[in-house]
């Protein structure tokens, strides 16, 4: 969804609310006729803001993106953080149906979210409103979740985010997460979805009981988000501290069996304008390489090598910083493996050594020609 921003001056509304000064007949004819900015002692109501953005007799409204349908007030929130005071109205829009008229929506489809912001200034609440269309798509089965509370998380001195609670379930498994909508420099942005917890209570068989192939052992874990205070960037790393149990493939190697293991914490990093899990961030970075520190690694598909921006020592410290012991293994070719029990990274001192490790570098036996 292409985002568009527009700056709206609600002059007529302000005139109704506060009255209007009569024009000064002595005013110079050459003076620019810009409307005077008007401030109110209190922020406008959500309904007033909504009516200013959406003409209730026309769908889509005259300011709402033409691809949006049935705009409604999703929720509104007054925010006071640091020296900022804002009143924000979130508008949800149904996605259009297909050409066939099929109204069914998939479980991963939500509603398109527009945001209207009124930010307090020294003179009060300006009746100029900042409207951003298509900031995010949030929800499941074509609907945004019902919001009773959307807490704030302060990311840095310049940025914060609203935490939208999300839940979904299917085939006996239920999970919950938080979708983050960030605000910085008078702009809202979609920061992505952070997975917190999950359980399979709807389809499991007793704690730690052996798997019969019909159901899995029961697991359940919860998580909370913590900001990395050592990261001084506008969008610092977020650690999801998890407690409880989860499933992993049985150590016996049987693909049909799962076993209970402690749930591990996860680090989300701000990569390419969104927060990504460690695994997703590593995949993105492998496909978008940047210069590094004289060590080389293969991309996620093991088809080419590039210089890593991290050294093995950097990776070890990253793992240790989040309460996990790093596992290392020196390789005969001068390389080193660094892991954290779930993911391993292999570093090489030369591009040639890394390239030689790739599958495509292995010779094909002549007898197969």
N, C-alpha and C positions, 0 to 999 in steps of 0.2 A: 504494500500500500504506500503510494507515494505521499510523503508528508508535505503539508503546506501550512504556512503560518500567515496570518493576516492580523493587522492591528486595527481594532474596531473602536471608533469614537461614538459613544452612544449619546449623541447630543440631544435628541428629542426626549429620551428618557430623563436625562439630567434636568432639562428645562421643566418637565412636568413635576419632578421631585422638588426642585429648588426655586423655580421661577426664573425669570429672565430679565436682565437689565435692558432698558430701552436703548436703542441705538443713539449714540451721541451725534447730533447733527453737525457739530463742529469738526468731526473726524475727517481727516484728509481723505480725499477720493483716491489718492494713490497708495494709501496704506493697505497692506495685504489683509484680506478679510479671512484670517484664520480663526476658527472658533476658539474661544477662551476655554482652557482646561477647567473642569469643574470637579470639586472634591466634596465628598460627603463624610460626616463624622463617623458613620458606621459603614461596614461593607454592604453591598447590595445583597438581596436575598438570592438564593439559588434559583427560585422561580423567575425573578426579574432578569437574572443573567441568562437563563435558558431562553426566555422569550425574546431577549435581544439577539440571540444567536440563531434561534430557530423560529421561523414563522409558523405558528401552530396550525395555520390553515393550508399550508403547503408542505408536502413531504416529497423529496427532501427540502429542507429549509433553504433560504436564500444564502446562508453563509456556510451551511454544512456541505461537505463534499458531495458531489452529485452521485457518487457510487454508494452513498450511505442511505439506509432505509430505517424508518421508524425510530428516530432519535428520541431518547428518553434520558432523564436525569438518573445516572447510575448511583452516585452518592456525592456529597459535598463535604468539605473539611476545612476548618480554620486551622492554620498552622502558624505557630510562633516558635522560631528556632534561631538562636543567636540574636542578631539585630533585624531579622526578617519577620514580617507579619504578612501572611497571605490568606486569601480566601479562594478556594479552588473548587470548581464544579467539574465533575467527570461525567461525560455524556457517552452512553453506549448506543451503538448503531448496529442493527442487524445486517448481516452480510446478504447481498442480493441472492435470490434463488437462481438456479440454472435456467438455461433457455427452455428446457423441457417443463419448467414450472415445478420441479421437484423441490420440496421444502425441507427434505431430510438433510441434516447436518452431521458430519462425522464427529467422533469423540474428541478429535484434536482441534476442531473448529470452535472459535469463540465469537466474540463481538468486537467490532472496531471501536476503539476508545479515542474520543476527542477530549481535550482539556481546555478549560477557560480559567484564566488566572486574573485575580485582582490583587495587586501587591500594594501595601500601604506605603505612603511617602510622608515626608515631613508635614505637608499640608492636609493630610488625611487620606481617604480612600479615593483614588481617581476613578472617574467613570469611564476612562479608557480601559478596555479589556483586551487582554492578549489571548487570542484563540489559536490553538494548534490542532489541526486535523490529522487523524490517523496516527496517533502517537504509538499505539500498540494494538495487538489483537490478543484478547484475554478471555478465557473461559473454555467450556467443553460443551459438546453437543449443541453448538450454536448459541449458547447463552453465557453471559458473564455471571460470575458468582454473586450471590446476595451478600452485601457488605454490612456487617454490624460494627466492625472496628477495623481500622487500617492504621496500625501504629507507624511511627516514624523511626528510621534508623539514620543517625548522623554518620556520614561516611568520612567527611573531612570538613575543614573550615569553609570550603566553598561549595560542597555538594551534600545533599541528603536524599533519601529515598522513602517513598511510601511502600509499605509491605502489604501486598494483597494476598490474603490467605487463599490457598487453592486446595481442593480435594478431588480425588477421583478413585474409582474402584472398578474392578472387573475380574471375573473368574475367581472370586474369593480373596483377591489381593486388594488392599486399600493403601493409598499413600497420601501424604500431604506435603505441600511445598509453599513457598512464598514467591510471588512474582513482584519484582522490584521496578517501580517507576521513579526514575531519578530526576532531580532538579538542580540545575547549575546555570548561572549566568542568564536567568530568566527563560530558560528552555527546559522542557520536559523531554525525557528520552526513555526508551524501553531498555532496561538493564538485564532482562532475562529472568529465568526461573531458577530458584534455588531449592533443590530437593532436601527435605528435612527428615521425614520418617516414613515408615511403611510397616505393614503387617499382613499376614496371610490367614488371619483368624477365620475367614469364611471358607477356607479349604485347606485344612491342615489336620495333623494327627498327633496330638500329645507332645509335650515338650520332650525333646531328645529321644523320642521313640524312633526305631529304625523305619526307614522309608520302604513302603511295600510296592512302590511304583504307581499306586493309585492316588496317594496324597503325599504332600511333603511334610516334614517335621514343622512344628509351629515356630515362627519367628516374629519378633516385634522390636522395633527400635524407634527412638525419637531423636530429634536434633534441634539445636538452637544455633543462631548465627552470632558470631563474634567478629568484630573488626580487628584486623591486624594493626595495632597501634604503632608498630615500628615502621610500617609502610606510610610514607608521608605524601603519597600521590593523592590526587583528587578522588580517585576511585581505588582505594587500597584493597588488598586481598581480603577475602572473607573466609573464615574457617567455620564449617558446620560441625559442631561438637556433638557427636552421636553417642547414645547409650542404648544398650540392649543387644539383641542378637539378629543375625541375618543368615542367609544360606550361601553355601558355595559348593562346587562340585566335590563329591566324595573323594577323599584321599586314596581310595582304592582304585580310582581311575574309571569306575563305572559311570558312564555318562547319564544313566537313568537314576542315579542316586545323588541326593543332596545331604549335606550335613550342617549342623548348627555351628556357627562361629561368632565370636564377638563382633558387633558392628564397629566399623572404623570411621574415624572422622575424615572429612573431605575438605579440600581447599579449593575455593573458586577464585579465579583471577580475572581481572578486567582485560579482555583481549578482543580487539576488533569491535569496540564500542558495546560489548556485553560481558556479563560475568559467565565464565565457562568453568566446568569442572576440570580437574587436573588432566583427566584423560582427553576431554574435548579440546582443552587448551593446547595440549601437546600435539594433537592431530592437526589443529589449525596451524600451529607454528611450524610443523614439519612441512606443510604445504605452502607456507609463506616464510621461507627462511630469511634470516638476517645475519649480518656479520657477527663473529664471535671471538673466542679466545684461543684459537690455535688447535681446537679439538673438532673432530668431524663426526657427524652422526648420519644415519640413513633416514629417509623420509618414511612416513607411516606405511607406505606400500612396499618398502624395500626395493625401490627401482632406481634411486639416485642418492647421492650423498651431498651434504653441504656443511659449511662451517657452523658449529653450534655457538649460540650466544652465551651458553653456560659451560663451565668446565666441570669435570667430575666432582671436584671439591665443592663447587657452587651447588650442585645437585645434592650432595651429601648434607650440606648445611641446611638446605631447604627441607629435606626430609627430617632432620633432627629438630628443626625449629618447630615442628608440629608433633613432637612427642613420639616419634617413631625412630627405631634404630635402622640405619642404612646398612644394606648388605652389599658388599663389593667382591668382585672376582677379577683378578688380573689375567689377561689373555696372552697367549704366546706371541702374538704379533704386536705387542706393545699397547693393545687396547685395554679397556677396563669396563666391566659391567657394574652398574649401580642400580639397586632396587629397593623397594619398600614392602616386599611380600606380596604385592599385587601387580606392580608394573616394573619393568626393567628397561634401562637405557644403556646402550652400548656406545662408548666413545673410542675414537681412534686418533692417533697422533698425526697421521697423514691422510690426505685425500685418497692416495693410492691404496692404503690398507683398508680404508672403509669401502672403496669401490670393489676391491677384491673379495670382500665378504658378501656382496650382493648375490642373490641367486642367479642373476643373468651373467655373472662373471664365471660361474662354474662351467667347465667344459662338458659337452654332450658326448658320451661314448660313441666312438666311430661305428660300433656294431649296430647302432640304431639309425645310421644314415641310410 
